């Protein structure tokens, strides 16, 4: 597979990076309501790298569809670092993906549970390491949601770049620790 041009979209670059590694991604999306998956799916051939995901806008669906433990939601709430981590970990397992992405936060216009509009928690999990990024994104609802997706694509690309696949090992992720 050829590499995408340097000016390719982050979604196209992520798809190419996952494809080169034989890896996949799934997302549990709350505030983005499927926008991450839709953005990645806009890339031709995305079915080779995008396993799927769940829109978990309602709090109870975070448990039912993405496997977030009920005690995490009860103790930390739906907008939290722990919830983002559990979303990423749960959806990765439930969709049998290499990578899990969890997005939760407040798009606005009003604060939720003491979190101001623009507060976003982005979880990234590979099964060995889960990292959560706390973001404060500017703008209206659409800008916050788009910014969350853009950041998720770029942060996952960064994770791939941190641990490139060794030459000659382009067939999968079995021995790769992202």
Residue frames as qw, qx, qy, qz and C-alpha x, y, z in Angstrom:
[[0.000, 0.887, 0.461, 0.000, 0.00, 0.00, 0.00],
 [0.394, 0.440, -0.042, 0.806, 1.29, 3.46, -0.81],
 [0.239, -0.412, -0.477, 0.739, 1.44, 6.13, 1.86],
 [0.169, 0.875, 0.451, 0.044, -1.08, 8.96, 1.56],
 [0.376, 0.622, -0.039, 0.686, 0.23, 12.36, 0.50],
 [0.336, -0.072, -0.499, 0.795, 1.58, 14.55, 3.31],
 [0.247, -0.056, 0.065, -0.965, -1.40, 16.88, 2.88],
 [0.447, -0.299, -0.789, -0.296, -3.93, 14.03, 3.24],
 [0.545, -0.612, -0.022, -0.573, -6.58, 14.37, 5.93],
 [0.263, -0.448, 0.759, -0.392, -5.84, 12.99, 9.39],
 [0.844, 0.064, 0.372, -0.380, -8.52, 10.34, 8.78],
 [0.823, 0.518, -0.229, -0.053, -6.80, 9.20, 5.57],
 [0.233, 0.628, -0.676, 0.306, -3.42, 9.15, 7.31],
 [0.535, -0.305, 0.649, -0.446, -4.85, 7.18, 10.24],
 [0.921, 0.241, 0.138, -0.272, -6.48, 4.66, 7.93],
 [0.668, 0.600, -0.428, 0.101, -3.18, 4.21, 6.04],
 [0.043, -0.577, 0.708, -0.404, -1.23, 3.85, 9.28],
 [0.721, -0.141, 0.536, -0.416, -3.60, 1.25, 10.69],
 [0.897, 0.399, -0.032, -0.187, -3.72, -0.62, 7.41],
 [0.450, 0.657, -0.579, 0.174, 0.09, -0.73, 7.18],
 [0.178, -0.416, 0.774, -0.443, 0.21, -2.27, 10.64],
 [0.435, -0.176, -0.856, -0.218, -2.69, -4.67, 10.11],
 [0.078, -0.219, -0.681, 0.695, -4.52, -2.96, 12.97],
 [0.162, -0.603, -0.624, -0.471, -8.07, -1.78, 13.55],
 [0.010, -0.056, 0.393, -0.918, -9.96, 0.78, 15.61],
 [0.262, -0.615, -0.713, -0.210, -13.36, 1.04, 17.26],
 [0.038, 0.253, -0.239, 0.937, -14.91, 3.99, 19.08],
 [0.225, -0.641, -0.711, 0.181, -17.39, 4.56, 21.89],
 [0.149, 0.272, 0.099, 0.946, -18.69, 8.07, 21.33],
 [0.086, -0.648, -0.631, 0.418, -20.77, 10.19, 23.63],
 [0.071, 0.739, 0.102, -0.663, -20.50, 13.91, 22.79],
 [0.036, 0.391, -0.608, -0.690, -19.38, 13.19, 19.22],
 [0.695, 0.308, 0.420, -0.496, -22.36, 10.88, 18.60],
 [0.828, 0.299, 0.452, 0.141, -20.67, 8.85, 15.85],
 [0.317, 0.927, -0.144, -0.137, -18.73, 11.67, 14.20],
 [0.301, -0.616, 0.700, 0.202, -15.36, 9.96, 14.76],
 [0.599, 0.103, 0.784, 0.128, -16.52, 6.77, 13.04],
 [0.528, 0.776, 0.336, -0.082, -18.25, 8.74, 10.27],
 [0.085, 0.902, -0.354, -0.233, -15.09, 10.77, 9.65],
 [0.354, -0.410, 0.811, 0.220, -12.91, 7.68, 9.41],
 [0.595, 0.342, 0.727, 0.009, -15.53, 5.90, 7.27],
 [0.415, 0.852, 0.044, -0.317, -15.38, 8.76, 4.75],
 [0.077, -0.636, 0.694, 0.328, -11.97, 7.43, 3.67],
 [0.823, 0.295, -0.350, -0.337, -12.18, 4.94, 0.78],
 [0.683, 0.201, -0.683, 0.162, -11.35, 1.46, 2.02],
 [0.254, -0.526, 0.481, -0.654, -11.97, 2.35, 5.67],
 [0.909, -0.218, -0.057, -0.352, -13.70, -0.97, 6.26],
 [0.806, 0.224, -0.459, 0.297, -10.23, -2.52, 6.47],
 [0.326, 0.235, -0.526, 0.750, -9.30, -0.43, 9.52],
 [0.392, -0.232, 0.255, -0.853, -12.60, 0.63, 11.15],
 [0.099, -0.136, -0.981, 0.101, -14.27, -2.18, 13.09],
 [0.291, -0.652, -0.579, -0.393, -17.21, -0.10, 14.27],
 [0.109, 0.149, -0.464, 0.866, -18.40, 1.57, 17.38],
 [0.221, -0.626, -0.744, 0.076, -21.25, 2.67, 19.58],
 [0.087, -0.537, -0.007, -0.839, -23.00, 5.96, 20.13],
 [0.486, -0.394, -0.704, 0.336, -23.38, 6.06, 23.89],
 [0.050, -0.527, -0.034, -0.848, -24.99, 9.44, 24.35],
 [0.687, -0.579, -0.102, -0.428, -27.24, 8.23, 27.17],
 [0.227, -0.637, 0.669, -0.309, -25.41, 7.39, 30.39],
 [0.824, -0.121, 0.496, -0.245, -26.93, 3.90, 30.71],
 [0.861, 0.507, -0.046, -0.019, -25.69, 3.00, 27.22],
 [0.129, 0.767, -0.607, 0.163, -22.11, 3.62, 28.30],
 [0.495, -0.305, 0.777, -0.242, -22.52, 0.48, 30.41],
 [0.816, 0.284, 0.428, -0.267, -24.85, -1.49, 28.14],
 [0.760, 0.649, -0.004, 0.009, -22.98, -0.97, 24.87],
 [0.401, 0.745, -0.445, 0.294, -19.42, -0.05, 25.81],
 [0.820, -0.151, -0.494, 0.246, -18.97, -1.98, 29.04],
 [0.048, 0.541, -0.387, 0.745, -18.25, 0.95, 31.36],
 [0.360, -0.259, -0.828, 0.343, -18.64, -0.43, 34.88],
 [0.279, -0.787, -0.438, -0.333, -21.68, 1.04, 36.62],
 [0.592, -0.668, -0.207, 0.401, -19.57, 1.88, 39.68],
 [0.448, -0.013, 0.187, 0.874, -17.26, 4.03, 37.53],
 [0.054, -0.557, -0.424, -0.712, -20.25, 6.03, 36.31],
 [0.510, -0.754, -0.410, -0.056, -21.70, 6.29, 39.81],
 [0.629, -0.543, -0.092, 0.549, -18.43, 7.45, 41.35],
 [0.381, -0.248, 0.275, 0.847, -16.94, 9.58, 38.56],
 [0.407, 0.662, 0.204, -0.595, -19.89, 10.49, 36.33],
 [0.779, 0.497, 0.365, 0.117, -20.32, 10.22, 32.57],
 [0.408, 0.850, -0.151, 0.297, -17.88, 13.07, 31.87],
 [0.569, -0.738, 0.362, 0.029, -14.61, 12.00, 33.46],
 [0.148, 0.635, -0.746, -0.131, -11.15, 10.63, 32.85],
 [0.387, -0.126, 0.898, -0.168, -12.12, 7.22, 34.25],
 [0.680, 0.481, 0.435, -0.343, -15.20, 7.02, 32.02],
 [0.489, 0.747, -0.344, -0.291, -13.19, 7.90, 28.90],
 [0.045, -0.473, 0.880, 0.019, -10.67, 5.19, 29.76],
 [0.503, 0.107, 0.819, -0.254, -13.40, 2.62, 30.34],
 [0.652, 0.629, 0.120, -0.406, -15.13, 3.60, 27.07],
 [0.359, 0.688, -0.592, -0.218, -11.91, 3.07, 25.11],
 [0.159, -0.303, 0.934, -0.107, -11.10, -0.22, 26.83],
 [0.575, 0.244, 0.675, -0.392, -14.63, -1.58, 26.62],
 [0.666, 0.637, 0.010, -0.388, -15.29, -0.79, 22.97],
 [0.202, 0.607, -0.748, -0.177, -11.89, -2.18, 21.95],
 [0.264, -0.104, 0.945, -0.160, -12.80, -5.51, 23.51],
 [0.573, 0.416, 0.557, -0.434, -16.44, -5.57, 22.38],
 [0.622, 0.712, -0.086, -0.316, -15.52, -4.82, 18.77],
 [0.896, -0.070, 0.290, 0.330, -12.37, -7.00, 18.73],
 [0.412, 0.880, -0.074, 0.224, -10.28, -4.04, 17.62],
 [0.687, 0.142, -0.305, 0.644, -6.60, -3.31, 18.15],
 [0.136, 0.101, -0.231, 0.958, -7.37, 0.22, 19.32],
 [0.148, -0.718, -0.679, 0.027, -10.26, 1.65, 21.30],
 [0.094, 0.281, -0.019, 0.955, -11.24, 5.31, 21.32],
 [0.218, -0.654, -0.694, 0.210, -13.51, 6.74, 24.02],
 [0.103, 0.305, 0.077, 0.944, -14.93, 10.24, 23.70],
 [0.293, -0.721, -0.624, 0.078, -16.99, 11.92, 26.39],
 [0.275, -0.082, -0.134, 0.948, -17.48, 15.53, 27.36],
 [0.138, 0.731, 0.484, -0.461, -19.64, 18.61, 27.13],
 [0.394, 0.371, 0.473, 0.696, -20.35, 20.18, 23.75],
 [0.011, 0.192, 0.191, -0.962, -22.48, 22.96, 25.25],
 [0.146, 0.711, -0.098, 0.680, -24.09, 25.37, 25.37],
 [0.578, -0.706, 0.122, -0.390, -24.61, 24.59, 29.06],
 [0.014, -0.497, 0.822, -0.278, -22.33, 23.08, 31.67],
 [0.861, -0.160, -0.397, -0.275, -22.97, 19.45, 32.70],
 [0.870, -0.395, -0.231, 0.187, -22.16, 18.10, 36.16],
 [0.432, -0.820, 0.131, 0.352, -19.84, 21.02, 36.82],
 [0.582, -0.065, 0.490, 0.646, -17.96, 20.66, 33.52],
 [0.200, 0.664, -0.043, -0.720, -17.90, 23.71, 31.27],
 [0.784, 0.596, 0.142, -0.105, -18.69, 23.49, 27.56],
 [0.439, 0.772, -0.457, 0.056, -15.60, 22.38, 25.69],
 [0.405, -0.506, 0.741, -0.175, -14.37, 19.94, 28.36],
 [0.880, 0.268, -0.300, -0.253, -13.61, 16.67, 26.61],
 [0.548, -0.480, 0.685, 0.003, -11.99, 13.45, 27.78],
 [0.731, 0.490, -0.402, -0.253, -10.39, 11.33, 25.06],
 [0.710, -0.396, 0.581, -0.032, -9.38, 7.78, 25.92],
 [0.629, 0.537, -0.524, -0.203, -7.08, 5.70, 23.73],
 [0.711, -0.378, 0.573, -0.152, -6.48, 2.04, 24.52],
 [0.520, 0.466, -0.670, -0.252, -4.44, -0.70, 22.86],
 [0.913, -0.203, -0.330, -0.127, -5.12, -3.34, 25.51],
 [0.734, -0.051, -0.369, 0.568, -1.78, -2.79, 27.20],
 [0.246, -0.204, -0.217, 0.922, -1.85, 0.95, 27.81],
 [0.031, 0.803, 0.557, 0.210, -4.78, 3.31, 28.11],
 [0.288, -0.084, -0.095, 0.949, -4.09, 7.03, 27.95],
 [0.039, 0.821, 0.569, -0.015, -6.64, 9.75, 28.61],
 [0.285, 0.174, 0.073, 0.940, -6.29, 13.30, 27.34],
 [0.027, -0.740, -0.530, 0.413, -8.23, 16.10, 29.04],
 [0.298, 0.300, 0.378, 0.823, -9.12, 18.78, 26.52],
 [0.087, 0.692, 0.388, -0.603, -10.66, 22.23, 26.79],
 [0.363, 0.275, 0.603, 0.655, -11.86, 23.02, 23.29],
 [0.115, 0.353, 0.124, -0.920, -13.14, 26.43, 22.19],
 [0.203, -0.019, -0.613, -0.764, -16.23, 27.16, 20.15],
 [0.692, -0.047, 0.072, -0.716, -19.86, 26.26, 19.79],
 [0.850, -0.074, 0.473, -0.222, -21.30, 22.72, 19.86],
 [0.859, 0.512, 0.005, 0.023, -20.27, 21.91, 16.30],
 [0.313, 0.780, -0.479, 0.252, -16.76, 23.25, 16.81],
 [0.477, -0.517, 0.647, -0.296, -16.26, 21.34, 20.07],
 [0.910, 0.101, 0.377, -0.140, -17.48, 18.09, 18.51],
 [0.739, 0.647, -0.136, 0.129, -15.33, 18.56, 15.38],
 [0.039, 0.783, -0.549, 0.290, -12.34, 19.53, 17.51],
 [0.707, -0.353, 0.568, -0.232, -12.76, 16.40, 19.62],
 [0.924, 0.316, 0.214, 0.011, -12.77, 14.21, 16.51],
 [0.504, 0.781, -0.297, 0.219, -9.77, 15.99, 14.98],
 [0.246, -0.699, 0.605, -0.292, -7.85, 15.65, 18.23],
 [0.860, -0.136, 0.465, -0.160, -8.75, 11.96, 18.52],
 [0.851, 0.514, 0.010, 0.105, -7.48, 11.27, 14.99],
 [0.309, 0.799, -0.406, 0.317, -4.25, 13.19, 15.60],
 [0.465, -0.595, 0.582, -0.301, -3.56, 11.68, 19.04],
 [0.932, 0.027, 0.358, -0.055, -4.07, 8.17, 17.70],
 [0.699, 0.665, -0.154, 0.213, -1.74, 8.98, 14.80],
 [0.061, -0.789, 0.522, -0.318, 0.81, 10.16, 17.39],
 [0.761, -0.341, 0.518, -0.191, 0.50, 6.83, 19.23],
 [0.922, 0.345, 0.152, 0.085, 1.11, 4.94, 15.99],
 [0.447, 0.796, -0.282, 0.295, 4.13, 7.13, 15.20],
 [0.410, -0.724, 0.495, -0.250, 5.60, 6.54, 18.67],
 [0.608, -0.237, 0.757, 0.003, 5.86, 2.83, 17.92],
 [0.566, 0.496, -0.401, -0.523, 6.29, 2.21, 14.21],
 [0.978, 0.048, 0.180, -0.093, 6.01, -1.30, 12.86],
 [0.443, -0.526, 0.603, 0.406, 9.46, -2.82, 12.33],
 [0.422, 0.502, -0.531, -0.537, 10.46, -3.28, 8.70],
 [0.332, 0.135, -0.915, -0.186, 9.15, -6.55, 7.36],
 [0.031, -0.308, -0.874, 0.373, 6.41, -6.79, 10.02],
 [0.272, 0.027, -0.152, -0.950, 3.52, -5.22, 8.16],
 [0.386, -0.193, -0.829, -0.355, 1.07, -8.08, 8.64],
 [0.561, -0.615, -0.507, -0.222, -0.44, -7.37, 12.01],
 [0.201, -0.763, 0.270, -0.552, -0.27, -6.25, 15.56],
 [0.896, -0.302, -0.324, -0.002, 0.36, -9.48, 17.42],
 [0.752, -0.188, -0.235, 0.586, 3.85, -8.52, 18.55],
 [0.206, 0.510, 0.023, 0.835, 3.49, -4.76, 18.45],
 [0.335, -0.605, -0.543, 0.476, 3.17, -2.73, 21.61],
 [0.179, 0.741, 0.247, 0.599, 1.79, 0.69, 20.59]]
